[in-house]
Amino acid sequence: MSDPHAGQRVLGAGAPLGLGAAAVILVHGRGASPEDILGLVSEFERPSLTYLAPAAGGGSWYPFSFLTDMTRNEPGLSSALGVIARLVQDLVGRGVPTHRIVLGGFSQGACLASEFAVRHARRYGGVLAFSGGLIGPPGTTWDYPGSFQGTPVFLGCSDVDAHIPKARVAETAEVFNRMGAQVTQRIYPGMGHVIVPDEIAAARAILDSLASGPVADRPGET
């Protein structure tokens, strides 16, 4: 299949689409599901936002490590990035400006959210990358056009994560900084491949800046 993730389900939570103060796209990890990543919604405790979680065909967005030659992860990788692109385009078409769209994910989903963001840099509501980093083998450079125009970005990971080298998290932070984002990078000593309360608190701070935005700037209002 050239587009293995096309037509998969998208689950929603929080405020109904079009009525939320902002929209948060959450991308699940390898072997997980939209239901799993939407478990963050209750942790965030920000019900005025709309949350959308797409499903990967077969439960994985691409077959090999995010550090593998990208051609080996095709067509899954391009298909997965296309899923996010269509969600963003649909939200914009419904009146949600990109500066009120947050891109987030865990593990493989964090890698995808980060990679999509740098390939389509603009002012987003935020980027939340829990245990992930930009995609590509060692030596990859990410020289994409565009500016994040101060987009808040949170990168959180363990210093001993078996899947995500902390050096790649640092590279990811450097790319976002170079492209005009406001980056918070936190490396947690001895943490497992999980999301910890400090990361949830950092995410809430970014979401709060959207939940409390001016009414005239919210979707569906002029």
Sequence and secondary structure as in RCSB ss.txt:
>XXXX:A:sequence
MSDPHAGQRVLGAGAPLGLGAAAVILVHGRGASPEDILGLVSEFERPSLTYLAPAAGGGSWYPFSFLTDMTRNEP
GLSSALGVIARLVQDLVGRGVPTHRIVLGGFSQGACLASEFAVRHARRYGGVLAFSGGLIGPPGTTWDYPGSFQG
TPVFLGCSDVDAHIPKARVAETAEVFNRMGAQVTQRIYPGMGHVIVPDEIAAARAILDSLASGPVADRPGET
>XXXX:A:secstr
  STTTT  EEEEES TTTSSSEEEEE  TT  HHHHTHHHHHHT TTSEEEEE  GGG SSSS TTS GGGGTT
HHHHHHHHHHHHHHHHHHTT  GGGEEEEEETHHHHHHHHHHHHT S  SEEEEES    SSTT         TT
 EEEEEEETT SSS HHHHHHHHHHHHHTT EEEEEEETT  SS  HHHHHHHHHHHHHHHTS GGGSTT  
